Amino acid sequence: MKVAILGGGVAGISSAIALKQKGFDVSIYERHESDLSIGAGIVVWPNAAYVLEQLGVLDEIEAVSGHLTRMCRLSSANEDLGAIDIERINRNMGYSSLSILRSEFQRILISRLESLGVAIQYGRTVTRIETKNPDQAEVHFQNGSKITADVLIGADGRMASHARRYVCGDNSPVYQGIINWVGVYESEEESFQEIAVADYWGVGERFGIVPVTKHKAYWAGGAACADVGPRNQYEYKAELRSIFSDWPQLVRMMTEHTPVERINKIYVHDHDPIHTWHKHNLIVIGDAAHAPLPTSGQGACQALEDAWHLANCLNENPSDLQKAFVKFTELRFEKTSGIIMAARTFASSLFSRDERFCMARNENSKNTDFAKVAAAMSGGWSQHLPLNV
Ligand SMILES: Cc1cc2nc3c(=O)[nH]c(=O)nc-3n(C[C@H](O)[C@H](O)[C@H](O)COP(=O)(O)OP(=O)(O)OC[C@H]3O[C@@H](n4cnc5c(N)ncnc54)[C@H](O)[C@@H]3O)c2cc1C
């Protein structure tokens, strides 16, 4: 069976690996001219670590990742608001939680794909998808070329997915009123005593730091902002200073000592859940199907889960594509929609501009039963995976 994948991000590359491992004939098309990993870093939670093991890359990923121990919550005045014991989640789910730079992550996935004999076809921007024959929708590229395949996988991301538009007529993401500045900090000096997430909560603002080693971390500073505005790299430092200059020393260290070329600014969008992910021989996966806010911490992890499940569904139903697509949607819809909605609820609390609400929120955090939180996270993330929770 010939499979063509549109988009060479986490969802596209990981599904190419999963399908190739099962013997499918796979091609993958990416609009960029070369490997270009956007974003700073990701946390590979144990559900994603399981999938990475199935893809044959977990050992390599572990070798360059931080092994996270805790997620510490603090106020913008450095008050301790409690901590989630990540090692407890790891024990519950049987895999480590890993912090890794996106560039490393992408490099390892691409090299695994190449070792299986598949090269990403760069410089192939999808411009439209047409149904001349419902069994073989036709994909057109900007360079004038076109392709067909038995199965088309739309993994072209959250912002302007042609595959999502083909399936449901609309591909507009929803701006959720949050800006994120993300960056990668590196130092000769030892800057972190523990490989633990530090999550600082303010009023309408948040700053998260995720160490990868004792010398290196990626970070995200977020602020509520009603409208999508301009992006000018040379203003990012001043923008960060105007918000975070009186926050704890670790936050200031990240923003001051990260070179401006390693800072990016993102107006954060997600997608409303949609029930239908497939039309004719095309199915959408990853952010094109179900993009959650970064407050979920699960976007890339869910893209990896998609890859594993879709490969299994196609492998188990080689002569009935519609059955495979329906099975995949049944397995994935509830979990991913739950993650989208929970991430919105969490974001509306984190980025609230109501001072009294934020004080009560911080008090609540101090009184939280974090063992219960860890159990709920482990249970939710393990859904539909063979993990012994
Ligand atoms: C600020 C921020 C922080 C995040 N942090 C985390 C985190 O810590 N943990 C986590 O799990 N997730 C995180 N995420 C979410 C995660 O980045 C995404 O969910 C994940 O990358 C989805 O993978 P994807 O392959 O579906 O989409 P993408 O990674 O966006 O890949 C889509 C690919 O399709 C290509 N493409 C797009 N249009 C076309 C076209 N027309 N033709 C051809 N190719 C095309 C793109 O160039 C891209 O390579 C974060 C997201 C943001 C915004």
The ligand as an SDF file (V2000), in Angstrom:
LIG
                    3D

 53 58  0  0  0  0  0  0  0  0999 V2000
    5.0780   27.4000   22.3390 C   0  0  0  0  0  0  0  0  0  0  0  0
    4.7830   25.9430   22.2000 C   0  0  0  0  0  0  0  0  0  0  0  0
    5.3500   25.0530   23.0990 C   0  0  0  0  0  0  0  0  0  0  0  0
    5.0710   23.6910   23.0030 C   0  0  0  0  0  0  0  0  0  0  0  0
    5.6000   22.8230   23.9100 N   0  0  0  0  0  0  0  0  0  0  0  0
    5.3010   21.5130   23.8470 C   0  0  0  0  0  0  0  0  0  0  0  0
    5.8160   20.5730   24.8100 C   0  0  0  0  0  0  0  0  0  0  0  0
    6.5470   20.9170   25.7380 O   0  0  0  0  0  0  0  0  0  0  0  0
    5.4570   19.2650   24.7050 N   0  0  0  0  0  0  0  0  0  0  0  0
    4.6490   18.8190   23.6830 C   0  0  0  0  0  0  0  0  0  0  0  0
    4.3640   17.6020   23.6380 O   0  0  0  0  0  0  0  0  0  0  0  0
    4.1660   19.6770   22.7530 N   0  0  0  0  0  0  0  0  0  0  0  0
    4.4620   21.0020   22.8080 C   0  0  0  0  0  0  0  0  0  0  0  0
    3.9590   21.8640   21.8850 N   0  0  0  0  0  0  0  0  0  0  0  0
    3.0890   21.3360   20.8390 C   0  0  0  0  0  0  0  0  0  0  0  0
    3.8690   20.6960   19.7090 C   0  0  0  0  0  0  0  0  0  0  0  0
    4.8190   21.5890   19.2130 O   0  0  0  0  0  0  0  0  0  0  0  0
    2.9360   20.3100   18.5640 C   0  0  0  0  0  0  0  0  0  0  0  0
    1.7530   19.7680   19.0830 O   0  0  0  0  0  0  0  0  0  0  0  0
    3.6150   19.2900   17.6650 C   0  0  0  0  0  0  0  0  0  0  0  0
    4.7380   19.8770   17.0710 O   0  0  0  0  0  0  0  0  0  0  0  0
    2.6470   18.7940   16.5970 C   0  0  0  0  0  0  0  0  0  0  0  0
    3.3290   18.1230   15.5910 O   0  0  0  0  0  0  0  0  0  0  0  0
    2.7730   18.1300   14.1080 P   0  0  0  0  0  0  0  0  0  0  0  0
    3.7420   17.3170   13.3290 O   0  0  0  0  0  0  0  0  0  0  0  0
    1.3410   17.7800   14.0870 O   0  0  0  0  0  0  0  0  0  0  0  0
    2.8450   19.6440   13.6580 O   0  0  0  0  0  0  0  0  0  0  0  0
    4.1540   20.5030   13.3420 P   0  0  0  0  0  0  0  0  0  0  0  0
    5.2520   20.1540   14.2480 O   0  0  0  0  0  0  0  0  0  0  0  0
    3.7020   21.9190   13.2630 O   0  0  0  0  0  0  0  0  0  0  0  0
    4.5700   20.0170   11.8810 O   0  0  0  0  0  0  0  0  0  0  0  0
    3.8180   20.3090   10.7370 C   0  0  0  0  0  0  0  0  0  0  0  0
    4.7500   20.2350    9.5470 C   0  0  0  0  0  0  0  0  0  0  0  0
    3.9980   20.4210    8.3540 O   0  0  0  0  0  0  0  0  0  0  0  0
    4.6910   21.3270    7.5100 C   0  0  0  0  0  0  0  0  0  0  0  0
    3.7220   21.9840    6.6410 N   0  0  0  0  0  0  0  0  0  0  0  0
    2.8040   22.9180    6.9910 C   0  0  0  0  0  0  0  0  0  0  0  0
    2.1040   23.3070    5.9260 N   0  0  0  0  0  0  0  0  0  0  0  0
    2.5860   22.6160    4.8690 C   0  0  0  0  0  0  0  0  0  0  0  0
    2.2690   22.6070    3.4800 C   0  0  0  0  0  0  0  0  0  0  0  0
    1.3410   23.4010    2.9630 N   0  0  0  0  0  0  0  0  0  0  0  0
    2.9670   21.7720    2.6680 N   0  0  0  0  0  0  0  0  0  0  0  0
    3.9200   20.9450    3.1740 C   0  0  0  0  0  0  0  0  0  0  0  0
    4.2790   20.9430    4.4800 N   0  0  0  0  0  0  0  0  0  0  0  0
    3.6110   21.7610    5.3160 C   0  0  0  0  0  0  0  0  0  0  0  0
    5.3780   22.2850    8.4620 C   0  0  0  0  0  0  0  0  0  0  0  0
    6.4460   22.9790    7.8690 O   0  0  0  0  0  0  0  0  0  0  0  0
    5.8250   21.3530    9.5710 C   0  0  0  0  0  0  0  0  0  0  0  0
    7.0820   20.7910    9.3440 O   0  0  0  0  0  0  0  0  0  0  0  0
    4.2090   23.2240   21.9660 C   0  0  0  0  0  0  0  0  0  0  0  0
    3.6500   24.1120   21.0460 C   0  0  0  0  0  0  0  0  0  0  0  0
    3.9240   25.4720   21.1710 C   0  0  0  0  0  0  0  0  0  0  0  0
    3.2750   26.4300   20.1840 C   0  0  0  0  0  0  0  0  0  0  0  0
  1  2  1  0
  2  3  1  0
  2 52  2  0
  3  4  2  0
  4  5  1  0
  4 50  1  0
  5  6  2  0
  6  7  1  0
  6 13  1  0
  7  8  2  0
  7  9  1  0
  9 10  1  0
 10 11  2  0
 10 12  1  0
 12 13  2  0
 13 14  1  0
 14 15  1  0
 14 50  1  0
 15 16  1  0
 16 17  1  0
 16 18  1  0
 18 19  1  0
 18 20  1  0
 20 21  1  0
 20 22  1  0
 22 23  1  0
 23 24  1  0
 24 25  2  0
 24 26  1  0
 24 27  1  0
 27 28  1  0
 28 29  2  0
 28 30  1  0
 28 31  1  0
 31 32  1  0
 32 33  1  0
 33 34  1  0
 33 48  1  0
 34 35  1  0
 35 36  1  0
 35 46  1  0
 36 37  1  0
 36 45  1  0
 37 38  2  0
 38 39  1  0
 39 40  1  0
 39 45  2  0
 40 41  1  0
 40 42  2  0
 42 43  1  0
 43 44  2  0
 44 45  1  0
 46 47  1  0
 46 48  1  0
 48 49  1  0
 50 51  2  0
 51 52  1  0
 52 53  1  0
M  END
$$$$
